[in-house]
Amino acid sequence: MNKNTNISRNTRKTITFAVGVVFSSMFCPVFNACALTLDAEPKFWWAGMQNSQLQILIYGENIRHHKIELAKAEGISLINVETTDSNNHLFINLDLKNAKPQTITFNLIDDQKNSTSINYDILAREPNSRERQGFSNKDVIYLITPDRFVNGNPDNDNHPSMLEKADRSFDGGRHGGDIMGIRKALPYLHDLGVTQLWINPLLENNQEKYSYHGYSTTDFYQIDPRFGTNEEYLALVQEARSFGIGVIKDVIVNHMGSGHRWMANFPSATWLNGQQAWQQNPKDIVYTSHRRTTVQDPYAVASDTADFDNGWFTDTMPDMNQTDLHMATYLIQNSIWWVEYAGLSGIREDTYSYADKAFLTRWSKAIMDEYPNFNIVGEEWTSNPITVSYWQAGKQNNDGYTSYTPSMMDFPLYDTLIASLTEPEGWDTGLINLYERLADDVVYAKPTELVLFEGNHDTNRLFSLMKNDIGLFKIAMAYVLTSNRIPQIFYGTEVLMQSPSEGRNDGAVRGDFPGGWPQDKVNAFTKEGLSVTQKEALAFVRTLLNYRKNSLAIQQGQLRHFVPKEGVYVQSRHHGDETLLIIYNKNDQSVELDLPRFSSVFNGNTQGVDIINQQSYQLDAPLKLEQKGVTILSLKQ
């Protein structure tokens, strides 16, 4: 710790925004009778950030015309104070270029010379914070919907200041999973072979109903108390790190929750898209068209682009206006604040293209400038690789649009994977479409930096989509986990959690993890109550995940593949002296595979060992595939 640091790391965990009030008795004869209640965001900041500029949003009644003095600060300059049409907000711009860790003091002085003092903390950064490593191809990401994973602290299932109460019997209600539950599951996740956790949003969602999913933020700087506290979140990240697991934060810059205090007191007249119409009549909300291509279509008209970009998701998810520069700065600083505060290894950005695209450039650049080795993955939910590729860093777009977001979710490959495994084999159906989809990698700047998944909180469960066929399940899992992508799996997939297979089934898809509640009769942690098939799936996933941890061929190796024939698709991964032959077989009947066809990728090896069951095979003889599924051979001399 820097000896000049005024605030220790432990203090950082419990720090609050401090306000001191000083008035002359001639104006306030009763002590604090006219005290001004103030709040600020960000809650605190750090010295030594790459970008030395900081904008503090101050909340307080009728403070618009207050004079601001920087009374106590070392190496910090007050650039200016900006106002909007709001009487209750100020934006203080500081330059921290030469700042040291310290507590600084502002004075807010009204026209009667009454003075309110504000203490604001500038902290010391953790060593090597800027050089933090983001998630990469060496990782396996495990997605958790926290309310549905593990209830580690039943005492926080309800909170007196939160509107919605727990109801585990309702699939759209809050069930009680929390941060403590995730911490308790860390040994299981480590044993499974997981190296990154993507957790659906944990920030406060104080909505009347359907708040468990976390995508209706009502406080951008506070963990929802039904999940825990900011300090518990920090402790989770630190404990996960001790297990070799990083944490990825789910960030939403497009919309917020209608329960946010802004809805009663906007910081500016342009804080939301459609703000004035909503204020006049909430029924006049314009909803997004969801036509995502309009922001990159060279022939799109402006009105169609605006219908997509500026529309709300629902009346409970107001659409934030990132063209308001104060809002844009607020969102950028909030993302950086959480990375720095909690020690994160990545961001997953929700509904990526729905936010203003010029803002997305600024947002992604600001984060990557601050953390050059960091990683961000964006959600562009479309089956078209051209649409997805537009948003990835390094893509040379014809319209000149530039992104700094390194990764995107690979929805096109996911959709093709599911379809290719569930339709009959034919000339232009089945595995051939999966083979040909990889050829679309030519449109991506860096296809290997995409995140490929077997499912997420918005898609129906994999085992159900595979029609409860364990062979197809293993093919899908192996394809994701051995691909030349960054793999992501959804909580409970390893024990075959299920859902309906048609339509949207959010409550069922985000079902409770078996064993996450004391009364559960099926427990994935102890294996109690798991069926034989569930245990088989769990063992398969664990074996493959832990093999992958030490396989450079999978993490960074060359990929080659062969045109599928008769329901069999073969890929290889190669790095140095490690070569894998991956054989996907959709056939219900046993088949013999003539291995010499694939000899061009053997690299001089003559035998292969199945990494799942350790059985050995000679490469100069036909390989008998007894059943539907996958065979992964580690080739040897």
C-alpha positions in Angstrom: 0.0 0.0 0.0 1.3 3.5 -0.9 2.4 5.2 2.3 0.7 8.4 1.2 -2.6 6.7 1.0 -5.1 8.3 3.4 -7.7 5.6 2.9 -6.8 1.9 3.4 -8.2 -1.0 1.3 -10.3 -2.1 4.2 -11.8 1.4 4.6 -12.6 1.4 0.9 -15.0 -1.5 1.4 -17.2 0.5 3.8 -16.7 4.0 2.5 -19.7 6.3 2.1 -20.3 9.7 0.6 -19.5 12.1 3.5 -21.4 15.4 3.8 -20.5 17.9 6.5 -22.8 21.0 7.0 -21.5 24.3 8.3 -23.9 27.3 8.6 -23.8 30.7 10.4 -26.3 30.8 13.3 -27.8 34.0 11.9 -29.3 32.0 9.1 -29.9 28.8 10.9 -30.6 29.4 14.6 -31.6 25.8 15.1 -28.6 23.5 14.4 -28.9 21.8 11.0 -32.5 23.2 10.7 -31.7 24.2 7.1 -29.2 21.5 6.4 -28.8 20.6 2.8 -29.1 16.9 2.0 -26.6 16.0 -0.7 -25.5 13.0 -2.6 -22.9 12.3 -5.3 -22.1 9.8 -8.0 -19.6 8.3 -8.5 -19.4 7.6 -4.7 -15.6 8.0 -4.8 -12.8 7.8 -7.3 -9.1 7.0 -7.7 -5.8 8.8 -8.2 -3.6 7.7 -11.1 -6.3 6.7 -13.6 -5.4 6.9 -17.3 -8.1 9.5 -17.9 -7.5 12.2 -15.3 -10.9 13.9 -15.9 -13.7 13.2 -13.4 -17.3 14.4 -13.5 -19.2 14.2 -10.2 -23.0 14.4 -10.3 -24.3 16.2 -7.2 -27.9 15.8 -6.0 -29.5 18.3 -3.8 -32.6 20.4 -3.5 -32.4 23.8 -5.4 -28.6 23.7 -5.7 -28.5 24.8 -9.3 -27.3 28.4 -8.5 -25.0 27.5 -5.7 -21.4 28.6 -6.0 -18.8 25.7 -5.8 -15.4 26.1 -4.2 -12.7 23.5 -4.0 -11.6 24.2 -0.5 -9.2 21.3 0.2 -7.4 19.4 -2.5 -3.8 18.5 -3.4 -2.9 18.2 -7.1 -6.5 18.5 -8.1 -8.0 21.4 -10.1 -11.7 22.4 -10.5 -12.2 22.7 -14.2 -15.8 24.0 -14.1 -19.3 23.4 -12.8 -22.0 22.6 -15.3 -25.7 23.1 -14.8 -28.7 21.9 -16.8 -32.4 22.9 -16.6 -32.7 20.9 -13.4 -32.7 22.9 -10.2 -31.5 19.8 -8.2 -28.4 18.7 -10.0 -24.9 20.0 -10.6 -22.0 18.5 -12.6 -18.6 19.2 -11.1 -15.7 18.6 -13.5 -12.3 17.9 -12.0 -8.8 17.2 -13.3 -7.0 14.6 -11.1 -3.8 14.5 -13.2 -1.5 15.3 -10.3 -3.7 13.9 -7.5 -2.6 11.8 -4.6 -5.0 9.7 -2.5 -6.8 12.0 -0.2 -10.1 13.4 1.0 -11.0 16.6 -0.8 -13.6 19.1 0.3 -16.1 21.2 -1.7 -18.0 24.1 -0.4 -21.5 24.8 -1.8 -22.5 28.3 -1.1 -25.9 29.7 -1.7 -26.8 33.4 -2.3 -27.3 33.9 1.5 -23.7 32.8 2.0 -24.8 29.6 3.7 -22.1 27.0 3.1 -22.4 23.2 2.9 -19.2 21.3 2.9 -18.8 18.0 1.0 -16.0 15.5 1.7 -15.1 13.3 -1.3 -12.6 10.5 -1.3 -9.9 9.9 -3.9 -8.4 6.5 -3.3 -5.2 4.7 -4.1 -5.5 2.1 -6.9 -4.7 -1.5 -6.4 -1.2 -2.4 -7.7 -1.2 -3.3 -11.4 -4.9 -2.4 -11.7 -4.4 -1.0 -15.2 -2.6 -4.2 -16.4 -5.4 -6.5 -15.3 -6.0 -9.4 -17.7 -9.4 -9.8 -19.2 -11.1 -13.1 -20.0 -9.7 -14.9 -23.1 -9.7 -18.1 -25.0 -8.0 -19.9 -22.1 -11.2 -19.4 -20.1 -14.5 -21.1 -19.7 -17.3 -18.7 -18.7 -20.1 -19.9 -16.5 -23.3 -17.8 -16.6 -25.3 -17.5 -13.4 -28.7 -15.9 -12.8 -28.0 -15.1 -9.2 -31.6 -15.2 -7.9 -32.0 -18.8 -9.1 -28.5 -20.2 -8.3 -27.9 -20.7 -4.5 -29.7 -19.1 -1.6 -26.7 -18.6 0.8 -28.4 -16.1 3.1 -32.2 -16.6 3.5 -32.3 -13.5 5.8 -31.9 -11.2 2.8 -34.7 -12.8 0.7 -36.8 -9.7 1.5 -35.8 -6.2 2.4 -38.0 -3.5 3.9 -37.1 -0.9 1.3 -37.6 -3.2 -1.6 -41.0 -3.4 -3.3 -41.1 -7.0 -4.5 -41.0 -9.8 -1.9 -39.7 -13.4 -2.4 -42.1 -16.0 -3.8 -40.3 -19.2 -4.9 -43.6 -20.7 -6.0 -43.8 -18.1 -8.8 -41.5 -18.7 -11.7 -41.4 -14.9 -12.5 -40.8 -14.0 -8.8 -37.7 -13.6 -6.6 -36.5 -16.9 -5.2 -33.7 -15.9 -2.9 -30.4 -16.7 -4.6 -27.7 -14.3 -3.7 -24.0 -13.4 -3.6 -23.3 -15.6 -0.5 -24.8 -18.5 -2.4 -22.3 -18.0 -5.3 -19.5 -17.8 -2.8 -20.6 -21.1 -1.3 -20.6 -22.7 -4.7 -17.0 -21.6 -5.6 -15.4 -25.0 -4.7 -17.9 -26.8 -6.9 -17.3 -24.4 -9.8 -13.5 -24.7 -9.4 -13.8 -28.5 -9.4 -16.1 -28.3 -12.5 -13.3 -26.5 -14.3 -14.9 -23.0 -14.6 -12.5 -20.0 -14.8 -14.8 -17.0 -15.3 -18.2 -16.1 -13.8 -20.6 -14.0 -15.8 -23.3 -13.0 -13.4 -26.6 -11.5 -14.5 -27.0 -8.0 -13.1 -26.7 -7.7 -9.3 -27.5 -3.9 -9.1 -30.6 -2.7 -7.3 -33.8 -3.4 -9.1 -36.5 -1.9 -6.9 -39.4 -2.7 -9.1 -42.9 -3.8 -8.1 -42.6 -7.1 -9.9 -40.5 -9.2 -12.2 -37.3 -7.7 -10.8 -35.3 -10.9 -10.2 -33.5 -10.8 -13.6 -31.7 -7.6 -12.8 -32.1 -5.7 -16.0 -34.1 -2.8 -14.6 -31.5 -0.9 -12.6 -32.7 1.6 -10.0 -29.3 2.4 -8.5 -26.2 2.2 -10.7 -23.8 2.2 -7.7 -25.5 -0.2 -5.3 -25.9 -3.9 -5.2 -29.5 -5.0 -4.6 -29.8 -5.8 -0.9 -31.6 -9.0 -1.7 -28.4 -10.2 -3.3 -26.1 -8.6 -0.7 -24.0 -5.5 -0.4 -21.2 -3.8 -2.4 -18.8 -5.2 0.2 -20.1 -8.7 -0.3 -19.7 -8.3 -4.1 -16.1 -7.3 -3.6 -15.5 -10.2 -1.3 -17.0 -12.6 -3.9 -14.6 -11.3 -6.5 -11.6 -11.7 -4.2 -12.6 -15.2 -3.0 -13.3 -16.3 -6.6 -9.8 -15.1 -7.5 -8.3 -17.4 -4.9 -10.0 -20.3 -6.8 -8.5 -19.1 -10.1 -11.9 -17.7 -11.2 -12.5 -14.2 -12.6 -15.8 -12.2 -12.5 -17.5 -10.6 -15.5 -20.1 -7.9 -14.8 -23.3 -7.7 -16.7 -23.6 -4.0 -17.8 -26.7 -2.2 -19.3 -26.1 1.2 -20.9 -29.3 1.2 -23.0 -32.1 1.2 -20.4 -32.8 1.4 -16.7 -35.7 0.6 -14.3 -38.7 2.8 -14.0 -38.2 2.8 -10.2 -35.0 4.8 -10.5 -35.1 8.1 -8.6 -34.3 9.9 -11.8 -37.9 9.3 -13.0 -39.1 11.8 -10.3 -36.2 14.2 -10.7 -34.4 14.2 -14.0 -30.8 15.6 -14.1 -31.6 17.2 -17.5 -34.5 17.6 -19.9 -32.8 15.1 -22.3 -31.8 12.4 -19.8 -34.1 9.8 -21.5 -35.3 9.3 -25.0 -38.9 10.4 -25.3 -38.6 12.1 -21.9 -40.9 15.0 -22.6 -43.6 12.8 -24.1 -43.5 10.5 -21.1 -43.8 13.4 -18.7 -46.9 14.7 -20.6 -48.5 11.3 -20.8 -46.8 8.0 -19.8 -49.1 6.3 -22.3 -47.3 8.0 -25.2 -44.2 5.9 -24.9 -42.6 4.9 -28.2 -41.3 1.4 -28.1 -38.3 0.2 -30.0 -38.9 -1.5 -33.3 -36.1 -4.0 -32.5 -34.9 -3.6 -36.2 -31.2 -3.7 -35.3 -29.9 -3.5 -38.8 -31.2 0.0 -39.3 -28.1 1.5 -37.5 -25.7 0.0 -40.0 -27.9 -0.3 -43.1 -26.6 2.1 -45.8 -30.1 2.5 -47.2 -32.0 3.0 -44.0 -34.0 6.2 -43.4 -33.4 8.2 -40.3 -36.9 7.6 -39.0 -36.5 3.9 -39.0 -33.1 4.2 -37.2 -34.7 6.4 -34.6 -37.6 4.0 -34.1 -35.1 1.3 -33.1 -32.5 3.4 -31.3 -34.7 5.7 -29.3 -37.6 3.4 -28.4 -38.2 1.9 -25.0 -38.1 -1.9 -24.3 -41.2 -1.7 -22.0 -42.8 0.9 -19.8 -40.7 -0.4 -16.9 -37.4 0.0 -18.8 -37.0 3.7 -19.8 -34.5 4.2 -22.6 -31.5 6.3 -21.6 -30.3 8.9 -24.0 -26.5 8.5 -24.5 -26.4 11.6 -26.8 -26.9 13.7 -23.6 -23.2 14.2 -22.8 -23.7 14.2 -19.0 -25.6 10.9 -19.3 -22.9 9.4 -21.5 -20.1 10.4 -19.1 -22.2 9.0 -16.2 -22.5 5.6 -17.8 -18.8 5.5 -18.8 -17.6 6.4 -15.4 -20.0 3.9 -13.8 -18.6 1.0 -15.9 -15.0 2.0 -15.0 -16.0 2.5 -11.3 -17.1 -1.1 -11.0 -14.1 -2.6 -12.8 -11.8 -0.6 -10.5 -13.7 -1.1 -7.3 -14.4 -4.8 -7.5 -11.4 -5.9 -9.5 -13.3 -7.3 -12.5 -11.9 -9.3 -15.4 -14.6 -8.4 -18.0 -17.8 -6.8 -18.9 -20.7 -8.3 -20.8 -22.7 -5.5 -22.4 -26.4 -6.1 -22.7 -28.5 -5.3 -25.8 -25.4 -3.8 -27.4 -26.7 -2.1 -30.6 -29.7 -0.5 -28.9 -27.5 2.3 -27.4 -26.4 5.2 -29.5 -23.6 3.9 -31.6 -21.3 6.9 -31.4 -21.6 6.6 -27.6 -20.7 2.9 -27.8 -17.5 3.9 -29.6 -16.7 6.4 -26.8 -17.7 3.9 -24.0 -15.7 1.0 -25.3 -12.6 3.1 -26.0 -12.7 4.7 -22.6 -12.7 1.3 -20.9 -10.0 -0.2 -23.1 -7.9 2.9 -22.8 -8.1 2.5 -19.0 -7.4 -1.3 -19.1 -5.6 -2.3 -22.3 -5.7 -6.0 -21.5 -9.3 -6.1 -20.4 -12.2 -7.7 -22.3 -15.7 -6.7 -23.2 -18.3 -8.9 -24.9 -21.4 -7.4 -26.5 -24.8 -8.9 -27.1 -26.0 -8.5 -30.6 -28.8 -11.1 -30.8 -28.9 -11.9 -34.5 -28.2 -14.9 -36.7 -26.4 -12.8 -39.3 -22.6 -12.8 -39.0 -22.4 -9.6 -41.0 -24.6 -7.8 -38.5 -22.6 -9.1 -35.5 -19.2 -8.4 -37.1 -20.0 -4.7 -37.5 -19.6 -4.1 -33.7 -16.3 -5.9 -33.1 -13.1 -4.0 -32.6 -10.8 -4.1 -35.6 -13.6 -4.4 -38.2 -13.1 -2.1 -41.2 -16.7 -1.0 -41.9 -17.6 0.7 -45.1 -19.3 3.5 -43.3 -16.1 4.1 -41.2 -17.7 3.1 -37.9 -15.1 2.1 -35.3 -15.6 -0.1 -32.2 -13.2 -0.9 -29.4 -15.2 -3.8 -28.0 -13.0 -6.9 -28.5 -15.6 -9.6 -28.4 -19.2 -10.2 -29.4 -21.6 -13.1 -28.5 -21.6 -15.6 -31.4 -25.3 -15.9 -31.9 -25.0 -17.0 -35.6 -22.8 -20.0 -34.7 -25.0 -20.9 -31.7 -28.2 -20.8 -33.8 -26.6 -23.0 -36.5 -25.3 -25.4 -33.9 -28.7 -26.0 -32.5 -30.4 -26.3 -35.9 -27.7 -28.6 -37.4 -28.0 -31.1 -34.5 -31.8 -31.2 -34.5 -32.6 -31.5 -38.2 -32.2 -34.6 -40.4 -28.9 -35.0 -42.4 -29.2 -34.0 -46.0 -27.4 -32.3 -48.8 -28.1 -28.9 -47.4 -29.3 -29.7 -43.9 -27.7 -30.9 -40.7 -23.9 -30.8 -40.0 -23.1 -29.3 -43.4 -24.6 -26.0 -42.3 -22.4 -26.0 -39.2 -19.4 -26.7 -41.4 -20.3 -23.9 -43.8 -21.1 -21.4 -41.0 -17.4 -21.4 -40.0 -16.5 -20.1 -43.4 -18.4 -16.9 -42.4 -15.4 -16.2 -40.1 -14.0 -14.2 -43.1 -16.4 -11.3 -42.1 -15.0 -11.0 -38.6 -12.0 -9.0 -37.6 -11.0 -11.6 -35.0 -13.4 -14.6 -35.0 -11.4 -16.4 -32.3 -12.3 -13.6 -29.8 -16.0 -14.2 -30.1 -17.9 -15.9 -27.3 -19.7 -19.1 -28.3 -22.3 -20.5 -25.9 -24.6 -23.5 -25.6 -27.3 -21.4 -24.0 -28.0 -18.4 -21.9 -30.8 -16.8 -19.8 -32.8 -15.9 -22.9 -32.6 -19.3 -24.7 -34.3 -22.5 -24.0 -32.3 -25.2 -22.2 -29.8 -27.2 -24.3 -30.9 -30.7 -23.2 -34.5 -29.9 -24.0 -33.5 -28.5 -27.4 -31.6 -31.7 -28.0 -34.8 -33.6 -27.3 -33.3 -35.2 -24.2 -30.7 -37.0 -26.4 -27.5 -37.3 -24.4 -25.5 -38.0 -27.5 -26.6 -34.8 -29.2 -26.0 -33.0 -25.8 -22.4 -34.2 -25.7 -21.8 -33.1 -29.3 -23.1 -29.6 -28.6 -21.1 -29.3 -25.4 -17.9 -30.5 -27.0 -18.4 -28.3 -30.0 -18.6 -25.2 -27.8 -15.8 -26.2 -25.5 -13.3 -27.2 -28.2 -14.1 -24.5 -30.7 -11.7 -21.7 -31.7 -13.9 -19.3 -29.6 -14.2 -18.2 -26.0 -16.7 -20.7 -24.6 -19.6 -19.9 -22.2 -22.0 -22.4 -20.5 -25.2 -21.7 -18.6 -25.6 -22.7 -15.0 -27.1 -26.1 -14.6 -26.4 -27.2 -18.1 -23.9 -29.7 -16.7 -26.7 -31.5 -14.8 -29.2 -31.3 -17.7 -31.6 -28.6 -16.4 -34.6 -28.4 -18.7 -37.2 -26.1 -20.1 -39.9 -26.1 -22.8 -38.2 -26.1 -26.2 -40.5 -23.7 -28.0 -41.2 -20.0 -27.4 -39.9 -17.8 -24.6 -39.9 -19.5 -21.2 -37.9 -17.2 -19.0 -39.1 -18.5 -15.7 -38.4 -22.1 -16.6 -35.1 -21.4 -18.4 -33.9 -19.5 -15.3 -35.0 -22.3 -13.0 -33.5 -23.0 -9.5 -30.2 -24.8 -9.5 -30.7 -28.2 -7.9 -29.3 -28.1 -4.4 -29.3 -24.4 -4.1 -32.0 -24.5 -1.4 -31.8 -26.6 1.7 -35.1 -28.3 1.0 -34.1 -29.4 -2.5 -34.3 -33.2 -3.0 -32.0 -33.1 -6.0 -28.5 -31.7 -5.2 -25.9 -31.1 -7.9 -23.3 -30.3 -5.3 -23.5 -33.7 -3.5 -25.0 -35.6 -6.6 -27.8 -36.7 -4.3 -31.0 -37.4 -6.4 -29.2 -37.0 -9.8 -30.2 -39.5 -12.4 -27.7 -41.8 -14.1 -27.9 -39.6 -17.2 -27.4 -36.4 -15.2 -24.3 -37.9 -13.5 -23.0 -38.9 -16.9 -23.4 -35.4 -18.3 -21.8 -33.9 -15.2 -18.8 -36.2 -15.5 -18.4 -35.5 -19.2 -18.5 -31.7 -18.8 -16.1 -31.8 -15.8 -13.6 -34.0 -17.6 -13.7 -31.8 -20.7 -13.5 -28.5 -18.8 -10.5 -29.6 -16.8 -8.7 -31.1 -19.8 -9.2 -27.8 -21.6 -7.5 -25.9 -18.8 -4.1 -27.4 -19.9 -4.7 -27.8 -23.6 -3.0 -25.1 -25.7 -4.4 -26.9 -28.8 -7.9 -25.9 -27.7 -7.0 -22.5 -26.2 -5.0 -21.2 -29.1 -4.4 -23.9 -31.6 -5.0 -24.1 -35.4 -8.4 -25.4 -36.4 -9.0 -27.6 -39.5 -12.2 -29.3 -40.4 -13.5 -31.8 -43.0 -16.7 -31.7 -45.0 -19.3 -33.8 -43.1 -20.2 -37.1 -44.6 -23.0 -39.5 -43.6 -23.7 -37.8 -40.3 -20.0 -37.5 -39.2 -18.1 -34.2 -38.9 -14.4 -34.1 -38.0 -12.3 -31.2 -36.8 -8.8 -31.0 -35.5 -7.0 -28.6 -33.2 -3.2 -28.3 -33.2 -0.6 -26.4 -31.3 3.1 -27.4 -30.9 3.3 -31.1 -30.2 -0.4 -31.3 -29.2 -3.0 -32.5 -31.8 -6.6 -33.3 -31.1 -9.0 -35.1 -33.5 -12.6 -34.3 -32.7 -15.3 -36.6 -34.2 -18.9 -35.6 -34.1 -21.3 -38.5 -34.9 -25.0 -38.0 -35.3 -25.8 -41.6 -36.3 -28.1 -43.7 -34.1 -26.5 -46.9 -35.5 -22.8 -47.8 -35.1 -20.6 -46.8 -38.0 -17.1 -47.4 -39.1 -15.0 -44.3 -39.8 -12.0 -44.6 -42.2 -9.4 -42.5 -40.4 -6.8 -42.2 -43.2 -9.1 -39.6 -44.8 -8.0 -37.3 -42.0 -4.3 -38.1 -42.1 -3.3 -34.6 -43.3 -3.9 -33.4 -39.7 -2.2 -36.3 -37.9 1.1 -34.5 -37.7 3.0 -37.8 -37.8 1.0 -39.4 -35.0 -0.1 -43.0 -35.2 -2.5 -43.5 -32.3 -5.1 -41.6 -30.4 -6.3 -41.7 -26.8 -9.9 -40.7 -26.0 -9.6 -37.9 -23.4 -12.9 -38.8 -21.8 -12.6 -42.6 -21.3 -8.8 -43.0 -22.0 -9.4 -45.7 -24.6 -6.6 -46.0 -27.2 -7.1 -46.4 -31.0 -4.7 -47.0 -33.9 -5.1 -44.3 -36.6 -4.4 -46.7 -39.5 -7.5 -48.8 -38.8 -11.2 -47.9 -39.1 -12.6 -46.4 -36.0 -15.9 -48.0 -34.9 -18.3 -45.3 -33.5 -20.7 -47.4 -31.4 -23.2 -44.6 -30.6 -24.2 -41.1 -31.2 -21.9 -38.6 -29.6 -18.4 -37.2 -29.7 -15.0 -38.8 -29.6 -12.0 -36.6 -28.8 -8.7 -38.2 -29.5 -5.4 -36.8 -28.2 -3.0 -38.0 -30.9 0.3 -39.7 -29.9 3.3 -41.3 -31.7 
